[in-house]
Amino acid sequence: MDTEILEISASEFKAKCLEVLDQIAARKIMRITITKHGRAVALLIPPALPEEEALSLFGFMQGRVSAPPEFDFTAPVIDEPINAAEGRIHE
């Protein structure tokens, strides 16, 4: 998909508002900067789709947590017997 990033004046946006909103909704335009007297006054972007929100969460903490090299992730956490049938951890 070929998407655009546009910069338009407020008066042009006013004249083409519905057309621009349709293009944003169709994801043909991904961002519009609206200017007034050459200065940016607003940014128009499409809302995130539910699947985009979910994908943006995947891996967002990557590289933020580390363990010492000697740490064994497969080692048991507790040495005590577990009696799951009776719902007790400690005997």
C-alpha positions as CSV (number, residue, x, y, z in Angstrom):
1,M,0.0,0.0,0.0
2,D,1.4,3.4,-1.0
3,T,0.6,5.8,1.8
4,E,1.3,9.5,2.0
5,I,2.2,12.1,4.6
6,L,0.7,15.5,3.7
7,E,0.9,19.1,4.9
8,I,-2.0,21.3,4.0
9,S,-3.2,24.7,5.1
10,A,-6.2,25.1,7.3
11,S,-8.2,26.8,4.5
12,E,-7.4,23.9,2.1
13,F,-8.4,21.4,4.8
14,K,-11.7,23.2,5.4
15,A,-12.5,23.0,1.7
16,K,-11.5,19.3,1.3
17,C,-12.3,18.0,4.8
18,L,-14.6,15.1,3.9
19,E,-12.4,13.9,1.1
20,V,-9.3,14.0,3.4
21,L,-11.1,12.1,6.1
22,D,-12.1,9.4,3.6
23,Q,-8.5,9.1,2.6
24,I,-7.4,8.8,6.2
25,A,-10.0,6.2,6.9
26,A,-8.9,4.2,3.9
27,R,-5.3,4.4,5.1
28,K,-4.2,6.1,1.8
29,I,-2.9,9.0,3.9
30,M,-1.2,8.2,7.2
31,R,-0.6,11.6,8.6
32,I,-1.7,15.2,7.7
33,T,-0.2,18.2,9.3
34,I,-2.6,21.2,9.1
35,T,-0.9,24.6,9.0
36,K,-2.0,28.1,9.7
37,H,0.2,30.9,8.3
38,G,2.9,28.3,7.6
39,R,2.9,27.1,11.3
40,A,1.7,23.6,12.2
41,V,-1.4,23.8,14.3
42,A,-2.8,20.2,14.2
43,L,-1.9,16.7,13.3
44,L,-4.5,14.3,11.9
45,I,-3.8,10.6,12.0
46,P,-6.1,7.5,11.7
47,P,-7.0,5.6,14.8
48,A,-5.2,2.4,15.5
49,L,-7.0,-0.7,14.5
50,P,-7.5,-3.4,17.2
51,E,-5.0,-5.7,15.5
52,E,-2.5,-2.9,15.2
53,E,-2.9,-2.2,18.9
54,A,-2.3,-5.9,19.8
55,L,0.8,-6.1,17.5
56,S,2.2,-3.0,19.0
57,L,2.2,-4.7,22.4
58,F,4.1,-7.7,21.3
59,G,7.8,-7.3,22.3
60,F,7.4,-3.8,23.6
61,M,9.5,-4.7,26.7
62,Q,12.2,-6.5,24.7
63,G,15.7,-5.7,25.9
64,R,14.5,-4.1,29.2
65,V,15.0,-7.0,31.5
66,S,18.2,-9.1,31.9
67,A,19.3,-12.0,34.0
68,P,22.9,-12.8,35.0
69,P,24.6,-15.2,32.6
70,E,24.8,-17.9,35.3
71,F,21.0,-17.8,35.9
72,D,19.2,-21.1,35.0
73,F,15.6,-20.4,33.9
74,T,14.9,-24.2,33.9
75,A,15.9,-24.8,37.5
76,P,13.0,-25.4,40.0
77,V,11.8,-22.4,41.9
78,I,11.1,-24.2,45.2
79,D,12.7,-27.3,46.8
80,E,9.7,-28.1,49.0
81,P,7.2,-30.8,48.0
82,I,4.0,-29.7,46.4
83,N,0.7,-31.5,47.2
84,A,-1.5,-30.1,44.4
85,A,-4.2,-32.7,44.9
86,E,-5.0,-31.2,48.3
87,G,-4.3,-27.6,47.3
88,R,-1.3,-27.3,49.6
89,I,2.2,-26.2,48.7
90,H,3.8,-27.0,52.1
91,E,3.6,-30.4,53.8
